[in-house]
Amino acid sequence: MDQLPKCEANYTPLTPITFLKRASAFYANRTSIIYEATRFTWGQTYERCRRLASSLRALNIVKNDVVSVLAPNVPAMYEMHFAVPMAGAVLNTINSRLDAKNVATILRHSEAKVFFVDYQYVQVAGEALRILVGDSKVPESSIPLVIVIDDIDSPTGVRLGELEYEQLVHKGNPKYVHAELEDEWDPIALNYTSGTTSAPKGVAYSHRGAYLSTLSLILGWEMGGEPVYLWTLPMFHCNGWTFTWGIAARGGTNVCLRNTTATDIYRSIAMHKVTHMCCAPIVFNILLQAEPNEITLTSPVQILTGGAPPPAALLEKIEPLGFHITHAYGLTEATGPALVCEWQRKWNQLPRDDQAKLKARQGISILTLDDVDVKDLKTMASVPHDGKTLGEIVLRGSSIMKGYFKDRKATSEAFKDGWFVTGDVGVVHPDGYLEIKDRSKDVIISGGENISSVEVESALYKHPRVLEAAVVAMPHPHWGESPCAFVAIRNNSAGKTEDLREAEIISHCRKNLPHFMVPKKVVVLPELPKNSTGKILKNELRAKAKELLVSVNLSNKSSNVNPQPIPPFGEQNLQAFSRL
């Protein structure tokens, strides 16, 4: 057997670029992209990507050069997921919610050679470039070439440079043939972490990892042929959780959205007969805030959700609207989702609230992940499958990142004894399904008891007036730490604002949680602080919690909770929330 050779006929490096070539060959006349009045077929998309790749090569973009893009979910953003690697370069999709300083940091660290900027972000991009030009440590030769992505609705005369995206596409060679990939371990993308607890790090993906992760998500989500996929998830999030490549693999249709609003989402679903979409749980609240006449689903829409554990109470509210939820768990370093909560038919017979609790679990590993476990990091021993014993979630497989760009120390710390250490605390249930209980730094240790902030938050979301909830540790004179809840509240059923007393929320928690897990303090904010990807910034809330005091009667070890009225969550704050 050892004498059987590996040759071009039986071995080719894995890369998601092949998905587009296949789509063009077999689905040439099928609609690939819809964006307002714009329509492309897969044959046209392949040609446009070949043209763009050709133009990038003409601009002296070579292997491993980084090409950055700051854009919303528009066709150009989608096309670059194929065109940039076809040119041999590495795609860096920048979070469009970042400020100029952070954009400049990414451009500097990535050493981007070309910077594509959508017209909507020319101001922040211009400020970022001025920061780079004013940095004495950045030579003039390292300032990226800027190319503007224009749009039929864009303001006229807005330019950062002389080049424009459609010009590059038009001038490129439609017959361009990209060089064969020599090594599937070569980088295809560079994605920066959101940096909720530390400085963003550049996560490098391989062609192999992107290919395998894409196939895994298609299979794990049971995505059939010809899906109509609505882009509510930003493509800058782990390359759209690999569905930028995956929709081509299924010969589907990409429905692009510049703005994620309830009106645009429901309009697109009705107009284009959307079958699939991805989003973080925060989008569920946007969908729930829609006007009743906007919610008109004529057929089920499959939603893959992740980014934060979805509270079971929130799932119970969203599914009756016509959405079928599948929960996934992942992180930037895992090339997007690593676990999917695969549904079992026998669960269909369970009550709806029990189904919601099962859906809220993170599930089992995607097929191309070699292994997943929950371990005691001190001993690296696996925890019992009892659904109670806490440990840290660890992963390994070909879809795990190559490492952190230009950061060997952080890369070394992330890999331990052959595992990637996620930093997430979880349990394993008897059926093998994993459930996240917290980030390791968010576990609250009160009187020696470990309290999962996620469990407390899930109980808070069951209250009909709670719109957002986050729980962190606050100092306690007797227990050391105790839970402190920060909430944003919604209007009442009549759409009017009214006070909600702290005692009412605490009483609600006592009915749904063990006594030691009940928050000792509830604080209302107009909206909870979030980072650029919509994740709640618990580090800021922890800082606020440290300033709070709990009075304690040491004779009976009980907290004296002062039932202060909670101010209403005003209409202006609802509008601000919907724009996130």
ABEGO torsion letter per residue (X at the ends): XAABBBBAAABBBBBAAAAAAAAAAAAAABBABBBEABBBBAAAAAAAAAAAAAAAAAAGBBBGBBBBBBBBBBAAAAAAAAAAAAAGBBBBBBBAABBAAAAAAAAAAAGBABBBBBAAAAAAAAAAAAAAAABAABBAAABBBBBBBBBAABBBGBBABABBAAAAAAABBAABBBBBBABAABBABBBBBAGAABBBBBBBBBAAAAAAAAAAAAAAAGBBBGBBBBBABBAABGGGGGAAAAAAAAGBBBBBBABBBAAAAAAAAAAAGBABBBBBAAAAAAAAABBAAABBBABBBBBBBBGBBBBAAAAAAAAAAGBBBBBBBBBAAAGEBABBBBBBAAAAABBAAAAAAAAABAEBBBAABABBBBBBAAAGBBBBBAGABBBBBBBBEAABBAEBBGBAAAAAAABBGGBBBAGBBBBBBAAGBBBBAEBAAABBBBGGBBBBAAAAAAAAAABAABABBBBBBBBBAAAGBBBBBBBBBBBBAAGBBBBBBAAAAAAAAAAABBAAABBABBBBBABBBBBAAGBBBAAAAAAAAAABBBBBBAAAGBBBBBBBBBBBBBAAAAAAAAAX
